[in-house]
Amino acid sequence: MFKAFGIILIAMLLSLYEYPKMKQKKQHKEIVVYLLILGMATTLLILKVLEISIPNPLKGIEYVFSPIGKKIVGQ
């Protein structure tokens, strides 16, 4: 659990370092993208540290495109 708090602390420190520079340069779109990517990366890292199973995105893609592929091939 302490590792998760450490990860959150590091993410917050990174944000505190980068955010003022971006805000000063009026990079509002970049701030949004930066925070989204940092949030996703932090979430995935915390899940990995807490040993929570993370689903493979390839299975979802396969589930969506498998019927389409079968129709194209004709099986």
Secondary structure, DSSP 8 states (H G I E B T S, - for coil): -HHHHHHHHHHHHHHHHHHHHHHHTT-HHHHHHHHHHHHHHHHHHHHHHTT-----HHHHHHHHHHHHHHHHHT-
